[in-house]
Amino acid sequence: MLKDSRTHLSQRVFALTVGITIVLMAAGGGFSYGFVFNSILIPNDAAATFAKLQSSSMLFRAGILSFLGVIVCDILCAWGLYHLLRDANEGLAQLSAWFRVAFAATFAALLSFLLSVLPLSEHAANAVQIHQRLTTFNDAWSLALVLFGVHLLLVGYIVATAGNIPKILGFLAMFAALCYIGTSIAALIIPNYAFYKPSVEAVLSAPMALGELVLGLWYLIKGGKAEK
């Protein structure tokens, strides 16, 4: 009985880790990318981007710090999900964790483009170079989301077939994963995809965000608790 109690306690700790980190990532990512980055990077306009950066210098730095927090949460979430899902499918749980860690490592490397902008932001002559680096970060990060998409697809499959978690959560995660993978590949292979991107994101942004967030909220509220 004591061993069972400790097992449930451990599972609850893993579930809380996953739930809390997913909620924090949703908030941090929404702030850093949705609010800060998208308000500073003006497509095809280096001068306007430089002006935005000049007027939002501290906000830009706060966005970078928030991105760093998201990366830490990514790694903690991968660790927690592995421990929660390994009993259902050890091999896929481990593979999904490594995909998320690979995404976090790639994300961390891409932050060098944002950090390199800071010393350039003092002179208007660097406007074109700044715009190029911000655009490169944006394009490379979008492509790196394929790694996250594969992770989420594997997690969704395990959840949908585990039997102890509502299957709908797994299907939502898999749908969101396919959206991440599809939009990232589309940006790579479809000419002038930037023209269609706002319309695509308007349709898919909600399911992409909710696919993992709903799963995180379930773990936060119910995951890892002993059945009565």
Phi, psi and omega in degrees: 000317179297319180296319179297320179297318179294323179296314179295324177298316179298315179298323178294322178296315178298318181296317177296320177300313180295312182298314182294316182294323179294318178296317179295321179293322178298316179290314181294317179293320177298321178290307187293312185268309185293321184264308187281299188297313182294337178277340182265315181282114176256113183305133175062025180214090183293322182294316180292323177296317179297319180296319177297318180295320179297321182276351183229037185300312181292325178296321178298317177295320177297324177296320178296315178299321178294321176300319178298319177298321178297320180296316177299316179296324178302314182292317178296321179294318178299319179296313181294316180296322178301313182292330179283329188255351186294331178292331179281320180198093185303312184296311181291326178297318179292318180297317180297321179297318180293325177296321180289322177295321178297320177296316180298319179294319178295317178301316180298319179295323181290338178297342178300330178294321179289318180296325182290343179286330186304309180289343180275343190284000182273347185230130181297336179296342180267009186303315182294317179296319178299313181299319179297318182291320178294321179293320178297316177301314182298314182292317182291321178295320178299320179290323179296340179296347173299319178299316178296321179298318178295317176304311183293327177296317179293317178299315180299320179295316179298315180297317183293336183250000185287320179095340181254006178229142178307126184299329182302329179294322177293318180293321176298318179295319180293321178297315178299320180298316179296326176295314178301311183294316183296314181292325179292317179291322179300319179297334182276324190251342183265121178298142178057034180296332179303332179292324182269344188304314180302320180292319179296315181294327179297327181276320190260349186299319181296307179296328178294319180286318186285336183306315179267326184297318179297319177297318179297319179294324177296315178296322181296321185269319189237339188298138174078004179278144178291137178286138180278000000 
